[in-house]
């Protein structure tokens, strides 16, 4: 039995156990829907496992090089984590989330922003945090050049409504949020980190504090903080699916529990049900958030989603 098949079997047994205790899940009473959802949840588990695996690899230094098409902000962040460069790792995760990876343009937008004007003048965290106004001025000029140079630069799917016109304000607000407490360690301490803190409570405090970051809504905050947790930059993980303000995950939850994505079920009530479901399945809330979001796009026929 393959690892994926074993995972699917485990998830299937967990789903049965949940229904025995809490009653049938209205949205997956047909075998095709049930199989599709379980396959999506399995994909979500594997995506989280993939990040853990990346942390064990010997990642090439070319992943740091913004002059190279090999540049990858997530892999570069992992390299910085390995050598204890925490500030730069947080910054690269922020770029990873804010710009996202476009299906055809890849990381080109994040790469060109990070590259700045060349070696020695890159927009590293040290340079941006020291003078965010200079960054905003540079970006405004760069945006005009890029508009006519013929190079494809696009935001990823989760940030498809963003624009370089507002990116300067986004990054200025991120710098202010991060530096207001003296950097990552201070930010964690200011939000209840330390002895006795639980991963869920700390995640929630950071999530709420991130309202200070311009145009970083529910999805961006969730993506940023879950990646910070997966990289071991902070001992945090979501204790709920954060359905308030969600679209896909909320529709998927309503479809699962009421057989309709438009059912009149409140987000807070659904979050509580998902906590029980996650316990039965043996998975975290990030798995459910991601899996339900993808499942509701094609509930009766499994389709793999890559971004």
SULQUIMO-V113136 format. One record per residue. N is the residue number from 1. RES is the residue in one letter. NEAR is the number of other ideal C-beta (glycine too) atoms within 12 Angstrom. Layout:
n->N res->RES near->NEAR
n->N res->RES near->NEAR
This chain:
n->1 res->X near->9
n->2 res->X near->10
n->3 res->X near->13
n->4 res->X near->19
n->5 res->X near->14
n->6 res->X near->15
n->7 res->X near->27
n->8 res->X near->28
n->9 res->X near->17
n->10 res->X near->23
n->11 res->X near->36
n->12 res->X near->26
n->13 res->X near->18
n->14 res->X near->30
n->15 res->X near->35
n->16 res->X near->20
n->17 res->X near->19
n->18 res->X near->29
n->19 res->X near->24
n->20 res->X near->13
n->21 res->X near->16
n->22 res->X near->21
n->23 res->X near->13
n->24 res->X near->19
n->25 res->X near->36
n->26 res->X near->22
n->27 res->X near->31
n->28 res->X near->36
n->29 res->X near->20
n->30 res->X near->17
n->31 res->X near->14
n->32 res->X near->18
n->33 res->X near->27
n->34 res->X near->28
n->35 res->X near->23
n->36 res->X near->33
n->37 res->X near->45
n->38 res->X near->37
n->39 res->X near->32
n->40 res->X near->40
n->41 res->X near->45
n->42 res->X near->36
n->43 res->X near->31
n->44 res->X near->37
n->45 res->X near->32
n->46 res->X near->27
n->47 res->X near->30
n->48 res->X near->31
n->49 res->X near->22
n->50 res->X near->19
n->51 res->X near->29
n->52 res->X near->18
n->53 res->X near->14
n->54 res->X near->26
n->55 res->X near->25
n->56 res->X near->13
n->57 res->X near->15
n->58 res->X near->12
n->59 res->X near->24
n->60 res->X near->16
n->61 res->X near->17
n->62 res->X near->17
n->63 res->X near->29
n->64 res->X near->32
n->65 res->X near->23
n->66 res->X near->32
n->67 res->X near->19
n->68 res->X near->22
n->69 res->X near->17
n->70 res->X near->19
n->71 res->X near->35
n->72 res->X near->32
n->73 res->X near->42
n->74 res->X near->36
n->75 res->X near->34
n->76 res->X near->39
n->77 res->X near->41
n->78 res->X near->35
n->79 res->X near->29
n->80 res->X near->30
n->81 res->X near->31
n->82 res->X near->25
n->83 res->X near->16
n->84 res->X near->14
n->85 res->X near->23
n->86 res->X near->27
n->87 res->X near->31
n->88 res->X near->34
n->89 res->X near->36
n->90 res->X near->39
n->91 res->X near->41
n->92 res->X near->43
n->93 res->X near->41
n->94 res->X near->44
n->95 res->X near->42
n->96 res->X near->40
n->97 res->X near->38
n->98 res->X near->42
n->99 res->X near->40
n->100 res->X near->33
n->101 res->X near->31
n->102 res->X near->24
n->103 res->X near->17
n->104 res->X near->14
n->105 res->X near->23
n->106 res->X near->26
n->107 res->X near->38
n->108 res->X near->30
n->109 res->X near->37
n->110 res->X near->40
n->111 res->X near->34
n->112 res->X near->36
n->113 res->X near->39
n->114 res->X near->42
n->115 res->X near->31
n->116 res->X near->25
n->117 res->X near->22
n->118 res->X near->14
n->119 res->X near->13
n->120 res->X near->13
n->121 res->X near->19
n->122 res->X near->29
n->123 res->X near->39
n->124 res->X near->29
n->125 res->X near->33
n->126 res->X near->21
n->127 res->X near->26
n->128 res->X near->37
n->129 res->X near->29
n->130 res->X near->15
n->131 res->X near->21
n->132 res->X near->29
n->133 res->X near->19
n->134 res->X near->22
n->135 res->X near->34
n->136 res->X near->27
n->137 res->X near->17
n->138 res->X near->31
n->139 res->X near->32
n->140 res->X near->20
n->141 res->X near->17
n->142 res->X near->27
n->143 res->X near->23
n->144 res->X near->14
n->145 res->X near->17
n->146 res->X near->24
n->147 res->X near->15
n->148 res->X near->9
n->149 res->X near->13
n->150 res->X near->8
n->151 res->X near->17
n->152 res->X near->16
n->153 res->X near->30
n->154 res->X near->26
n->155 res->X near->35
n->156 res->X near->32
n->157 res->X near->25
n->158 res->X near->30
n->159 res->X near->32
n->160 res->X near->19
n->161 res->X near->17
n->162 res->X near->31
n->163 res->X near->21
n->164 res->X near->30
n->165 res->X near->17
n->166 res->X near->23
n->167 res->X near->37
n->168 res->X near->31
n->169 res->X near->25
n->170 res->X near->37
n->171 res->X near->39
n->172 res->X near->27
n->173 res->X near->26
n->174 res->X near->36
n->175 res->X near->33
n->176 res->X near->22
n->177 res->X near->33
n->178 res->X near->36
n->179 res->X near->26
n->180 res->X near->20
n->181 res->X near->21
n->182 res->X near->15
n->183 res->X near->25
n->184 res->X near->36
n->185 res->X near->19
n->186 res->X near->20
n->187 res->X near->33
n->188 res->X near->31
n->189 res->X near->19
n->190 res->X near->23
n->191 res->X near->28
n->192 res->X near->25
n->193 res->X near->26
n->194 res->X near->17
n->195 res->X near->9
n->196 res->X near->10
n->197 res->X near->21
n->198 res->X near->18
n->199 res->X near->28
n->200 res->X near->27
n->201 res->X near->23
n->202 res->X near->31
n->203 res->X near->38
n->204 res->X near->27
n->205 res->X near->28
n->206 res->X near->41
n->207 res->X near->37
n->208 res->X near->20
n->209 res->X near->28
n->210 res->X near->36
n->211 res->X near->18
n->212 res->X near->25
n->213 res->X near->31
n->214 res->X near->23
n->215 res->X near->28
n->216 res->X near->33
n->217 res->X near->26
n->218 res->X near->29
n->219 res->X near->36
n->220 res->X near->36
n->221 res->X near->36
n->222 res->X near->37
n->223 res->X near->37
n->224 res->X near->43
n->225 res->X near->45
n->226 res->X near->37
n->227 res->X near->41
n->228 res->X near->40
n->229 res->X near->31
n->230 res->X near->36
n->231 res->X near->34
n->232 res->X near->24
n->233 res->X near->37
n->234 res->X near->34
n->235 res->X near->24
n->236 res->X near->37
n->237 res->X near->33
n->238 res->X near->41
n->239 res->X near->29
n->240 res->X near->33
n->241 res->X near->46
n->242 res->X near->38
n->243 res->X near->36
n->244 res->X near->24
n->245 res->X near->21
n->246 res->X near->31
n->247 res->X near->23
n->248 res->X near->31
n->249 res->X near->40
n->250 res->X near->35
n->251 res->X near->28
n->252 res->X near->43
n->253 res->X near->47
n->254 res->X near->33
n->255 res->X near->33
n->256 res->X near->44
n->257 res->X near->38
n->258 res->X near->24
n->259 res->X near->22
n->260 res->X near->18
n->261 res->X near->27
n->262 res->X near->13
n->263 res->X near->21
n->264 res->X near->12
n->265 res->X near->27
n->266 res->X near->17
n->267 res->X near->27
n->268 res->X near->19
n->269 res->X near->22
n->270 res->X near->35
n->271 res->X near->32
n->272 res->X near->22
n->273 res->X near->32
n->274 res->X near->42
n->275 res->X near->27
n->276 res->X near->25
n->277 res->X near->39
n->278 res->X near->34
n->279 res->X near->20
n->280 res->X near->26
n->281 res->X near->34
n->282 res->X near->20
n->283 res->X near->37
n->284 res->X near->33
n->285 res->X near->40
n->286 res->X near->37
n->287 res->X near->38
n->288 res->X near->47
n->289 res->X near->45
n->290 res->X near->38
n->291 res->X near->44
n->292 res->X near->46
n->293 res->X near->39
n->294 res->X near->32
n->295 res->X near->43
n->296 res->X near->34
n->297 res->X near->26
n->298 res->X near->22
n->299 res->X near->34
n->300 res->X near->21
n->301 res->X near->17
n->302 res->X near->25
n->303 res->X near->16
n->304 res->X near->20
n->305 res->X near->23
n->306 res->X near->14
n->307 res->X near->20
